[in-house]
Amino acid sequence: MGLVTQICSIIAGGNTCVVLASEHLSLCAISFSEVIATSDVPNGVVNILTGKIAELSAVFASHMNVNALLYCGSDATVIKAIQDIAVDNIKRVIIRENGDYADEKHENLHYIYDFQETKTTWHPIEQIGGAGSGY
């Protein structure tokens, strides 16, 4: 349930995701990847990998094409390592509690907003009459 919750909150906003499956429940993730592969979700939107978090977290955090990281866990060593490496390329890091996803507190629309960016354009306008003209 946690895997589906995190993936859905990311792709609902039009993003793609690369997911590192839980080391202890990787069979569930692999089965879910087969569901995704045979669904209407376009190829490449959801990518599920298996492996060890200690080995792959640094790869995700340092990869220049990864714009944000979501870590669901409480291992302080992993959290610090991710945050330290991600700062080098100004990557957004979100830490979420890994708990009972049947609980209502995880039914939260704000999970979608964590991966949304609103882009604005700023157009500098030259002042008429130069500096100090009061215009």
N, C-alpha and C positions, 0 to 999 in steps of 0.2 A: 504494500500500500504506500509505503514511503517513497519508493522508486517512482511509482506512477504519479504521486502528488508532486514531486519535484520536477519530473519531466513535463508534465502538463502545464505547470506554472511557467515554465520557460518557453515552450512552443506556443502557448496560447497568445503570447505577445509577439509572435512572428520570428522568434529566434531559433537557432539551431543549438543542439547540445551534444557534448561528448561526455558520457557518464562512465565513471569508474564504479563498477558493481561492487557490492559488499563482498569482502573476502569470505565471509561465512555463509552468505546466501546467494552465491553467484549463479546457481542453477535457476533460481527464480528470475534473475535478470536475463539470463540467456533465453529462457522460455518466453519472457516478455519481448525480447528482441525479435523472436520469430513472429509474434503477433504483429509487431510494428512492421516487419518486412512484408507481411501479407495484407496490410491494411492500405488505406488511402493516403497515409502519411508519405510525402515524397522522399525518395532516396536521399540520404545524407542529412536529414533533419534530426534524427535521433541516432546516435552512434554509441553503442554500449561496449565497453572494454572490460576485461577481467585482468586482475593483477593485484599487486600489493600496494596499498596506499603509501607506505614509507618509500617505495621506489618511484612511484609515478606522480606523486603530488608535486615534486620539484619540477618535473617536466611540464605539467599543466601550468604551474605558476610562472614559469619562465618563458613559455611559448608566446611569441609575439602575435600570433593570430587568435589567441584566446583573450577575449575582452573582459570576462568576469569569471569568478570562481565561486561555487557554492559548496561549502563543507558542512555535512550533517554529522556531527559528532562532538565529542568533548575532549579529545586528546590534545592537551595543551601544547605538547611538543609539535604535533602536526600543524596546529593552528598557527603557532609562532613561525614555523618554517614557511608555511604558505604566505603569511603576511609579509615576512621579510623579503622573500623572493619576488612577490607580486609588486612590491613597491618600485622595483627597478623599471617596470614598464607601465606604471600607473594603472594597474589592473584593479577592478572592483572585487572585493572579497566579502562574501556574505557567509556568516556562520549561523546555522540553524540548529535548534535542539533536535536531537534524534530521539523520538519518543513514540508514543501511541498515536498513530495517524488516524485512528478511528475517533479520537477525541475532537470535540468541536473547535478547539483552539487552532487546529490545523486546517480548518475550513475557512481560509482567509484569503480574500482577494488581494491583499497586499503582497502576497507571494509573487503575483504577476508583476507588480510594480517594481520589485527589486531588480528586474532585468530590463526595464524600459528606460529609454532616454528620450527626452524632448529636445530636439535640436532647434535652435533659433539662429537667426542671422543678424549680426549687428552691422549696420552701415554707418560709418562715421560721416557726418555732414560737416563740410567746411563752413565756418562762420562767415557771413557776408560782412565785409568791412574790417576784417582782421580781428586780432585779439583786443579785448577791452572796448569793443564798439557797443556792447550792451545788447546785441542782437542774439 
